[in-house]
Every structure is written in C-alpha cells, then in structure tokens.
Amino acid sequence: MPEIIYIMSDKRSGSTLLENILSKSDECFSVGELAMLKGHLIKEGPGSNWNYNCSCGKSFEECTFWSSVIGQVYTPKKDSFFTNINWNFKSKALAFNALFPFLFKNKFLKIVSNKNNRQVTATLTDLYAAIAEKSGKQFIVDSSKSPMQALAIYKNQTQFKVKIIWLKRDIRAIATSKRKWKEKNRKKEKSLLQLVMDIFYYRRLCYTVSKHVDKQDIIFMDYEDLAQQTHQQLQRIFTGFGLQPFATPEYMELVEDHTIGGTPGRFTKKPIQYDGSWKNQFKNNKLAYFVGGLLNRI
C-alpha cells in the first residue's frame, strides 16, 4: 500500500528543501504543495510568479506527468474538485485550541470532518491514487504545510497510510524571511514583533494537530538540524518511516521534478547549508529578538 509523507510547517521553514531531498529517493515521488493544485489549474492565488506552471516549466495540461493524473480526477465543470481544506486561521475556536489544546483539541476534528472538508479529502485521495499509479512509487511526499490539511488527511483518509513530518524553524528566522517576501511582493508589512506572534500562534496550531497523531506516525524535525546535519536527519526518516536509505544529497536542485508551488528559489541549484544572516535584521529590534527566542522554547 502506498504511503503519504505530509510535511507540516509554517511558510519559509524549509519544507521545499525537505521535499526536494526526499525526492532523490527511488521510492518517493514529490508533488510539492498539492493543496495549491486547484488554484494552479484555474490560475488563481499564489503561483503567478511562475505562471502557475509545473516545476518542469510546462502547464499542468501539457506536463507529461500531471496531464494524465488530472485527466483521471478533474474536469473544469466538476463542482466537487477542491484541494485545499477550508479553515479560518484567526477564528476564535482555533485561538482557544492554540492556547488550551488539551481542553479544546477535538474542535479540530469537527472542522476537518465537516461536509466540505470531507469532500476535499475525497478529492485528495483520488489524486493520491492517480499519482501513485502514474509514478509507481511507494511514498508520495506532499509539502502542503497546513496543519489542518495534515489532520484532515490523517484522520479522514483510509486508502493510504499517512505519516507526518513537523518541520520547525527558529521563529525569528521565519519572521525575517516572511518580511523580505512581503516587501518583494509589495504586500502590507507587519512589524517583526507582530510576525513573531503570528508565527508562534501557527506553531501552537501545529502542536495541537500533533497531539492527534500516533507517535509512530510523526517525526519532529528542526530546519536548522536538517540544513546542518542532513545525513543524520535522513537516517531518522529512514528508521521512522521505513524508507530504504539513499545517498545524502549535497545540493537542492530540480531533477525531472513535477512539483507544485514551493519557494521561488527552488529553480536555482544551491548547496544545502545553514544561513544565519537573518540575525542581522534584529540589530535594532531587541524586543522582538528576545520575545522570539523565548517563544521558541515553549
């Protein structure tokens, strides 16, 4: 039975790097952020920077891999084709879950099990089946990130085994990276302290989801360890999820990949290494640096 490896993380946390590393396995096929597929097909939402194309450079209708997969599952007039779980990031219900996960964590199950989100899970199951058939791989790597998407797939999906990697990164590093991309895309800028608090809140949502997952089905990993100790972190995945060992890659690069979304920098071959230059952004904001460091420990 094919298995799903779902990478749960915040944006700018290294999920593209991790899925790219796993794509080097002969057993794995990486789809990138499958949650973005519907948006790419109708050309809405994130993806305009690469014209909503597959990472191979072709549209999904022309891509040698995706054209056959989509043909099995999607038609433009199909009203039930949705690939992204519907949830409100800042809802009061989720805020209570983030603060008191042991008291309110079952609220998450109600959200992912409502009628609309069950339809999303059914669509994703059909896509996973078509991807497994087309690729012939044992593991499908989905780096959609969203904790609610992870929970929906884990709880509602019965056709495949689901494993989750919760990839965390220093909250302050995420904040500076998000700020950089907001400036580049001319979006409304938040202060570093505001970004730090938002990122911490998102992390608490991931934490609550992790409490719904059996211990043998989840691996907790830090981006800093992945970038600096890639070989050792891969060994953890081999042991925990039963992948056959493969050579640890030295570079992040696309090699006959057919992935959706991801960091725009994925198109450039680059060595896998840790970059701590983000710390320079806090020279004039000691409060945000201190608060972020404190929240990292919670």
ZASE-776835 format. One record per residue: residue in three letters; x, y, z negated of N, C-alpha, C in turn. Coordinates in steps of 0.2 Angstrom, whole numbers, padded with zeros to 4 digits, always signed. Layout:
<atoms>
AlaXYZXYZXYZ;...
</atoms>
This chain:
<atoms>
Met+0004-0006+0000+0000+0000+0000+0004+0006+0000;Pro+0004+0011+0005+0007+0017+0005+0006+0021-0001;Glu+0011+0025-0003+0010+0029-0009+0011+0037-0008;Ile+0008+0041-0012+0009+0048-0011+0014+0051-0016;Ile+0019+0055-0014+0023+0058-0019+0021+0066-0018;Tyr+0017+0068-0023+0015+0075-0023+0020+0079-0027;Ile+0022+0085-0024+0026+0089-0028+0022+0095-0031;Met+0022+0096-0037+0018+0101-0041+0023+0106-0043;Ser+0022+0112-0041+0026+0118-0043+0023+0124-0042;Asp+0027+0130-0044+0025+0136-0043+0028+0138-0036;Lys+0026+0144-0033+0030+0146-0027+0037+0148-0029;Arg+0041+0147-0024+0048+0149-0025+0052+0145-0030;Ser+0050+0139-0031+0053+0135-0036+0057+0129-0033;Gly+0058+0128-0027+0062+0123-0024+0058+0117-0021;Ser+0051+0118-0020+0048+0112-0018+0050+0110-0011;Thr+0051+0115-0006+0053+0114+0000+0060+0110+0001;Leu+0064+0112-0004+0071+0109-0004+0070+0102-0006;Leu+0066+0100-0011+0065+0093-0014+0061+0089-0008;Glu+0056+0092-0005+0053+0088+0000+0058+0086+0006;Asn+0062+0091+0007+0067+0090+0013+0072+0085+0011;Ile+0074+0085+0005+0079+0080+0003+0076+0073+0003;Leu+0069+0072+0001+0066+0066+0001+0064+0064+0008;Ser+0064+0068+0013+0063+0067+0020+0068+0063+0023;Lys+0074+0063+0020+0080+0059+0023+0080+0052+0021;Ser+0075+0050+0017+0074+0043+0016+0070+0039+0022;Asp+0073+0033+0023+0069+0030+0029+0062+0028+0027;Glu+0061+0028+0020+0054+0026+0018+0049+0032+0017;Cys+0052+0038+0018+0047+0044+0017+0046+0047+0023;Phe+0040+0050+0023+0038+0055+0028+0035+0061+0025;Ser+0038+0067+0026+0036+0073+0023+0032+0077+0027;Val+0026+0079+0024+0021+0083+0028+0021+0090+0026;Gly+0026+0092+0021+0026+0099+0019+0020+0100+0015;Glu+0017+0106+0016+0011+0108+0012+0004+0106+0015;Leu+0002+0100+0014-0004+0098+0018-0010+0102+0016;Ala-0010+0105+0011-0016+0110+0009-0017+0115+0014;Met-0012+0117+0018-0012+0123+0022-0014+0121+0029;Leu-0015+0114+0030-0017+0112+0037-0023+0115+0040;Lys-0028+0115+0037-0034+0119+0039-0033+0126+0042;Gly-0029+0130+0037-0028+0136+0039-0023+0137+0045;His-0019+0132+0046-0014+0132+0052-0018+0131+0058;Leu-0023+0126+0058-0027+0124+0064-0032+0130+0066;Ile-0034+0134+0061-0039+0140+0063-0035+0146+0063;Lys-0028+0146+0061-0024+0152+0061-0027+0157+0057;Glu-0027+0155+0050-0029+0160+0045-0025+0158+0039;Gly-0024+0164+0035-0020+0163+0029-0012+0163+0030;Pro-0008+0160+0025-0001+0160+0026+0001+0156+0032;Gly+0006+0158+0036+0008+0155+0042+0010+0159+0048;Ser+0008+0165+0047+0008+0169+0053+0016+0171+0055;Asn+0020+0170+0050+0027+0171+0052+0030+0166+0057;Trp+0027+0160+0057+0029+0155+0062+0024+0153+0066;Asn+0019+0158+0067+0013+0157+0072+0009+0151+0070;Tyr+0009+0149+0064+0005+0143+0062+0007+0137+0066;Asn+0013+0136+0067+0016+0130+0071+0018+0125+0066;Cys+0019+0119+0069+0023+0114+0065+0030+0116+0065;Ser+0034+0113+0060+0041+0115+0059+0045+0113+0066;Cys+0042+0108+0070+0046+0106+0076+0045+0112+0081;Gly+0041+0117+0080+0041+0123+0084+0035+0123+0089;Lys+0031+0117+0089+0025+0117+0093+0019+0118+0089;Ser+0013+0119+0092+0007+0120+0089+0005+0113+0087;Phe+0000+0112+0082-0002+0106+0080-0006+0102+0085;Glu-0009+0105+0090-0012+0102+0095-0007+0099+0100;Glu-0001+0102+0101+0004+0100+0105+0010+0095+0102;Cys+0010+0096+0096+0015+0092+0092+0014+0084+0093;Thr+0019+0081+0095+0019+0074+0096+0016+0070+0090;Phe+0018+0072+0084+0015+0068+0078+0008+0070+0076;Trp+0007+0077+0075+0001+0079+0072-0005+0079+0077;Ser-0004+0079+0084-0009+0079+0088-0013+0072+0088;Ser-0010+0067+0087-0013+0060+0086-0017+0060+0079;Val-0013+0062+0074-0016+0062+0067-0022+0066+0067;Ile-0022+0072+0069-0028+0077+0069-0033+0074+0073;Gly-0032+0071+0079-0037+0068+0083-0041+0063+0080;Gln-0038+0060+0075-0042+0055+0071-0047+0058+0066;Val-0045+0063+0063-0049+0066+0057-0052+0073+0059;Tyr-0050+0077+0063-0053+0084+0064-0056+0085+0071;Thr-0061+0089+0071-0064+0092+0076-0066+0099+0074;Pro-0065+0104+0079-0067+0111+0077-0074+0112+0074;Lys-0079+0107+0076-0085+0108+0074-0087+0104+0067;Lys-0082+0101+0065-0083+0097+0059-0083+0101+0052;Asp-0089+0102+0049-0090+0106+0044-0087+0104+0037;Ser-0085+0097+0037-0083+0094+0031-0075+0094+0030;Phe-0072+0097+0035-0065+0096+0035-0062+0102+0031;Phe-0059+0101+0025-0056+0106+0021-0050+0102+0018;Thr-0044+0106+0018-0038+0103+0015-0036+0106+0009;Asn-0039+0111+0006-0037+0115+0000-0042+0115-0005;Ile-0041+0112-0011-0045+0112-0017-0047+0119-0018;Asn-0054+0120-0020-0057+0127-0022-0056+0128-0029;Trp-0052+0133-0032-0052+0134-0039-0050+0141-0040;Asn-0052+0144-0045-0051+0151-0047-0045+0152-0052;Phe-0039+0154-0049-0033+0154-0053-0034+0158-0060;Lys-0038+0164-0060-0038+0168-0066-0045+0167-0069;Ser-0049+0162-0068-0055+0161-0071-0054+0160-0079;Lys-0059+0162-0083-0059+0161-0090-0058+0154-0092;Ala-0062+0150-0089-0061+0142-0090-0054+0140-0090;Leu-0051+0142-0085-0044+0140-0084-0039+0143-0089;Ala-0041+0149-0091-0037+0153-0096-0037+0149-0102;Phe-0043+0147-0104-0044+0143-0111-0040+0137-0110;Asn-0040+0134-0104-0036+0127-0103-0029+0129-0104;Ala-0026+0134-0102-0019+0136-0102-0017+0137-0109;Leu-0021+0140-0113-0020+0142-0120-0021+0136-0125;Phe-0026+0132-0123-0028+0126-0128-0029+0120-0124;Pro-0024+0117-0121-0025+0112-0116-0028+0105-0119;Phe-0027+0104-0126-0029+0098-0129-0036+0099-0131;Leu-0039+0105-0131-0046+0106-0133-0050+0106-0127;Phe-0048+0109-0121-0052+0110-0115-0050+0107-0109;Lys-0045+0102-0109-0042+0099-0103-0047+0096-0099;Asn-0052+0093-0102-0057+0090-0097-0061+0094-0093;Lys-0061+0101-0094-0064+0106-0089-0061+0105-0082;Phe-0054+0103-0082-0051+0102-0076-0054+0097-0072;Leu-0056+0092-0075-0059+0086-0072-0065+0088-0069;Lys-0069+0092-0072-0076+0094-0069-0074+0098-0063;Ile-0069+0102-0063-0068+0107-0057-0066+0102-0051;Val-0061+0098-0052-0059+0094-0046-0064+0088-0044;Ser-0069+0087-0048-0074+0082-0047-0080+0085-0044;Asn-0081+0091-0043-0087+0094-0040-0088+0092-0033;Lys-0094+0093-0030-0095+0090-0024-0091+0093-0018;Asn-0089+0099-0018-0085+0102-0013-0078+0099-0014;Asn-0075+0099-0020-0068+0096-0020-0068+0089-0019;Arg-0073+0085-0020-0073+0078-0019-0072+0077-0011;Gln-0076+0082-0007-0075+0082+0000-0068+0083+0002;Val-0065+0088-0001-0058+0089+0001-0054+0083+0000;Thr-0055+0080-0006-0051+0074-0007-0052+0068-0002;Ala-0058+0068+0000-0060+0063+0005-0057+0064+0012;Thr-0056+0071+0014-0053+0073+0020-0045+0071+0019;Leu-0042+0073+0013-0035+0072+0012-0034+0064+0013;Thr-0038+0060+0010-0037+0053+0010-0037+0050+0017;Asp-0042+0053+0022-0042+0051+0029-0035+0053+0032;Leu-0033+0059+0030-0027+0062+0033-0021+0058+0031;Tyr-0020+0056+0024-0015+0052+0022-0015+0045+0026;Ala-0021+0042+0027-0021+0036+0030-0019+0036+0037;Ala-0021+0042+0041-0018+0043+0048-0011+0044+0048;Ile-0008+0048+0043-0001+0049+0043+0003+0043+0042;Ala+0000+0039+0037+0004+0033+0035+0004+0028+0041;Glu-0002+0028+0045-0002+0023+0051+0003+0026+0056;Lys+0003+0032+0058+0007+0035+0063+0014+0035+0061;Ser+0016+0036+0055+0023+0036+0053+0026+0030+0051;Gly+0022+0025+0049+0024+0019+0047+0028+0019+0041;Lys+0028+0024+0037+0032+0025+0031+0028+0023+0025;Gln+0032+0021+0020+0029+0018+0013+0027+0024+0009;Phe+0031+0030+0009+0029+0036+0005+0028+0042+0009;Ile+0022+0045+0007+0021+0052+0010+0022+0057+0005;Val+0026+0062+0007+0028+0067+0002+0024+0073+0004;Asp+0020+0076-0001+0016+0081+0000+0018+0087-0005;Ser+0020+0092-0002+0023+0098-0007+0018+0104-0007;Ser+0012+0102-0008+0006+0107-0008+0007+0112-0014;Lys+0010+0109-0019+0012+0113-0025+0006+0114-0030;Ser+0000+0115-0028-0006+0117-0033-0007+0112-0038;Pro-0007+0114-0044-0009+0109-0050-0016+0106-0049;Met-0021+0110-0047-0027+0107-0046-0028+0102-0040;Gln-0024+0103-0035-0024+0099-0029-0021+0092-0032;Ala-0015+0093-0036-0012+0087-0038-0017+0083-0042;Leu-0021+0086-0047-0025+0082-0051-0031+0079-0047;Ala-0034+0083-0042-0039+0080-0038-0037+0074-0034;Ile-0031+0074-0031-0028+0068-0028-0027+0063-0032;Tyr-0024+0064-0038-0023+0059-0043-0029+0055-0046;Lys-0034+0059-0047-0040+0057-0051-0045+0054-0046;Asn-0046+0057-0040-0051+0055-0036-0049+0051-0030;Gln-0043+0050-0029-0040+0046-0023-0039+0039-0025;Thr-0043+0034-0022-0042+0027-0024-0039+0023-0019;Gln-0038+0025-0013-0035+0021-0007-0027+0021-0008;Phe-0024+0026-0011-0017+0026-0012-0014+0027-0019;Lys-0009+0024-0020-0006+0026-0027-0003+0033-0026;Val-0003+0037-0032-0001+0044-0032+0004+0045-0037;Lys+0010+0048-0035+0015+0049-0040+0016+0057-0040;Ile+0018+0060-0045+0019+0067-0046+0025+0069-0048;Ile+0029+0074-0045+0035+0077-0047+0033+0084-0049;Trp+0034+0086-0056+0033+0093-0058+0039+0096-0058;Leu+0040+0100-0053+0046+0104-0052+0046+0111-0055;Lys+0050+0112-0060+0050+0119-0063+0057+0122-0062;Arg+0056+0129-0062+0062+0133-0061+0062+0139-0067;Asp+0067+0142-0068+0068+0147-0073+0062+0152-0071;Ile+0058+0154-0076+0053+0159-0074+0055+0165-0071;Arg+0061+0168-0074+0064+0174-0072+0066+0174-0064;Ala+0069+0168-0062+0071+0167-0056+0065+0167-0051;Ile+0060+0164-0053+0054+0164-0048+0051+0171-0048;Ala+0051+0175-0053+0049+0182-0053+0053+0186-0048;Thr+0059+0186-0048+0063+0190-0044+0062+0188-0036;Ser+0062+0181-0035+0061+0178-0028+0054+0181-0026;Lys+0049+0180-0030+0042+0182-0028+0042+0190-0026;Arg+0045+0193-0030+0045+0201-0029+0049+0202-0023;Lys+0054+0199-0021+0058+0200-0015+0053+0199-0009;Trp+0049+0193-0009+0045+0192-0003+0039+0196-0003;Lys+0036+0198-0009+0031+0203-0009+0033+0210-0005;Glu+0039+0212-0007+0042+0218-0004+0043+0217+0004;Lys+0045+0211+0006+0046+0210+0013+0040+0210+0017;Asn+0035+0207+0014+0028+0207+0017+0024+0213+0015;Arg+0027+0218+0012+0023+0224+0010+0017+0223+0007;Lys+0017+0218+0002+0011+0217-0002+0012+0221-0009;Lys+0006+0222-0012+0006+0226-0018+0011+0223-0023;Glu+0016+0227-0026+0021+0225-0030+0019+0225-0038;Lys+0020+0220-0041+0019+0220-0048+0026+0221-0052;Ser+0026+0223-0058+0032+0223-0062+0035+0216-0063;Leu+0041+0216-0065+0044+0209-0066+0041+0206-0073;Leu+0039+0210-0077+0036+0208-0083+0029+0205-0082;Gln+0025+0208-0077+0019+0205-0075+0020+0199-0071;Leu+0025+0199-0067+0026+0192-0063+0028+0187-0068;Val+0032+0188-0073+0034+0183-0078+0028+0180-0082;Met+0023+0185-0084+0017+0182-0087+0013+0178-0083;Asp+0012+0180-0076+0008+0176-0072+0011+0169-0071;Ile+0018+0169-0070+0021+0163-0069+0021+0158-0075;Phe+0021+0161-0081+0020+0157-0087+0013+0154-0087;Tyr+0008+0158-0085+0001+0156-0085+0001+0150-0080;Tyr+0003+0150-0074+0003+0145-0069+0007+0139-0072;Arg+0012+0140-0076+0016+0134-0079+0011+0130-0084;Arg+0007+0134-0088+0003+0131-0093-0002+0127-0089;Leu-0005+0129-0083-0010+0125-0080-0007+0119-0077;Cys+0000+0119-0075+0003+0113-0073+0004+0108-0079;Tyr+0006+0111-0085+0006+0107-0091+0000+0103-0092;Thr-0006+0107-0092-0012+0104-0093-0013+0098-0089;Val-0012+0099-0082-0013+0094-0077-0008+0088-0079;Ser-0002+0089-0081+0002+0084-0083+0000+0079-0088;Lys-0005+0082-0093-0007+0078-0098-0013+0073-0096;His-0015+0074-0089-0020+0069-0087-0016+0064-0083;Val-0010+0064-0082-0006+0059-0078-0003+0054-0082;Asp-0003+0048-0081+0000+0042-0084+0008+0044-0084;Lys+0011+0042-0089+0019+0043-0090+0023+0040-0084;Gln+0021+0034-0082+0024+0031-0077+0023+0034-0070;Asp+0018+0039-0069+0017+0042-0063+0019+0049-0062;Ile+0023+0051-0067+0025+0058-0066+0033+0059-0068;Ile+0036+0063-0065+0043+0065-0066+0044+0072-0067;Phe+0047+0074-0073+0048+0081-0074+0055+0083-0072;Met+0055+0088-0068+0062+0090-0065+0063+0098-0065;Asp+0069+0100-0066+0071+0107-0065+0074+0108-0059;Tyr+0072+0114-0056+0076+0116-0049+0083+0116-0050;Glu+0085+0119-0056+0092+0121-0057+0096+0114-0057;Asp+0093+0109-0060+0096+0102-0060+0097+0099-0053;Leu+0091+0100-0049+0091+0097-0043+0096+0101-0038;Ala+0097+0107-0039+0102+0111-0035+0109+0109-0037;Gln+0110+0108-0043+0117+0107-0045+0119+0100-0046;Gln+0114+0095-0048+0115+0088-0049+0111+0084-0044;Thr+0111+0085-0038+0106+0082-0033+0106+0075-0034;His+0112+0072-0034+0113+0065-0034+0110+0062-0040;Gln+0111+0065-0046+0108+0062-0052+0101+0062-0052;Gln+0098+0068-0049+0091+0069-0049+0087+0064-0045;Leu+0091+0062-0039+0088+0057-0034+0088+0050-0038;Gln+0093+0049-0042+0093+0042-0045+0087+0042-0049;Arg+0085+0047-0052+0079+0047-0057+0072+0045-0053;Ile+0072+0048-0047+0066+0047-0042+0066+0039-0040;Phe+0073+0037-0038+0073+0030-0036+0071+0025-0041;Thr+0073+0027-0047+0071+0022-0053+0064+0023-0055;Gly+0061+0029-0055+0055+0030-0057+0049+0028-0052;Phe+0050+0029-0046+0045+0028-0041+0047+0022-0036;Gly+0052+0019-0037+0054+0013-0033+0056+0014-0026;Leu+0059+0020-0025+0062+0021-0018+0068+0018-0017;Gln+0070+0015-0011+0077+0012-0010+0082+0018-0010;Pro+0087+0017-0013+0092+0023-0013+0095+0024-0006;Phe+0096+0031-0005+0099+0033+0001+0104+0038+0000;Ala+0109+0040+0004+0114+0044+0003+0112+0051+0001;Thr+0114+0054-0004+0113+0061-0006+0115+0066+0000;Pro+0110+0070+0002+0112+0075+0007+0115+0081+0004;Glu+0120+0084+0008+0123+0090+0006+0120+0096+0009;Tyr+0116+0095+0014+0113+0101+0017+0105+0101+0017;Met+0102+0106+0016+0095+0107+0018+0094+0109+0025;Glu+0091+0104+0029+0090+0106+0036+0084+0102+0039;Leu+0081+0104+0044+0076+0101+0048+0079+0096+0053;Val+0077+0090+0052+0080+0085+0057+0074+0081+0060;Glu+0071+0083+0065+0065+0079+0068+0059+0079+0063;Asp+0059+0085+0059+0053+0086+0054+0047+0088+0057;His+0041+0086+0054+0035+0089+0056+0031+0091+0050;Thr+0034+0096+0047+0031+0099+0041+0027+0105+0042;Ile+0022+0106+0037+0018+0112+0037+0020+0117+0031;Gly+0021+0123+0033+0022+0128+0028+0029+0127+0025;Gly+0030+0130+0019+0037+0130+0016+0040+0137+0017;Thr+0046+0137+0013+0049+0144+0014+0052+0145+0021;Pro+0051+0151+0023+0054+0153+0030+0061+0151+0031;Gly+0065+0151+0025+0072+0149+0026+0073+0142+0028;Arg+0068+0138+0028+0069+0131+0030+0072+0130+0037;Phe+0071+0135+0041+0073+0134+0048+0081+0134+0049;Thr+0084+0137+0043+0092+0138+0044+0095+0132+0040;Lys+0100+0129+0043+0104+0124+0039+0108+0127+0034;Lys+0108+0125+0028+0111+0128+0022+0113+0123+0017;Pro+0119+0124+0014+0121+0119+0009+0117+0119+0003;Ile+0116+0113+0000+0112+0113-0006+0116+0115-0012;Gln+0115+0121-0015+0119+0124-0020+0114+0129-0025;Tyr+0116+0130-0031+0113+0134-0035+0115+0141-0034;Asp+0110+0146-0034+0112+0153-0033+0109+0157-0039;Gly+0113+0159-0043+0111+0163-0050+0111+0170-0049;Ser+0111+0173-0043+0111+0180-0042+0105+0184-0044;Trp+0100+0180-0045+0093+0183-0047+0094+0187-0054;Lys+0099+0185-0058+0100+0188-0064+0102+0196-0064;Asn+0104+0198-0058+0106+0205-0057+0100+0209-0057;Gln+0094+0206-0055+0088+0210-0055+0085+0212-0061;Phe+0088+0209-0067+0086+0211-0074+0090+0216-0077;Lys+0095+0218-0074+0100+0223-0077+0097+0229-0081;Asn+0092+0231-0078+0088+0237-0080+0081+0235-0083;Asn+0080+0229-0084+0074+0227-0087+0075+0221-0092;Lys+0078+0223-0098+0080+0218-0103+0074+0215-0106;Leu+0068+0219-0107+0062+0216-0110+0060+0210-0106;Ala+0059+0211-0099+0056+0205-0095+0061+0199-0095;Tyr+0068+0201-0096+0073+0195-0096+0072+0192-0102;Phe+0071+0195-0108+0070+0192-0114+0064+0188-0115;Val+0058+0191-0113+0052+0188-0113+0052+0181-0108;Gly+0055+0182-0102+0055+0176-0098+0059+0171-0101;Gly+0065+0172-0104+0069+0167-0107+0065+0164-0113;Leu+0061+0168-0117+0058+0165-0122+0052+0160-0120;Leu+0049+0162-0114+0043+0158-0112+0046+0152-0108;Asn+0052+0152-0106+0055+0146-0103+0055+0140-0108;Arg+0056+0142-0114+0056+0137-0120+0050+0134-0122;Ile+0044+0137-0120+0038+0135-0123+0035+0129-0118;
</atoms>
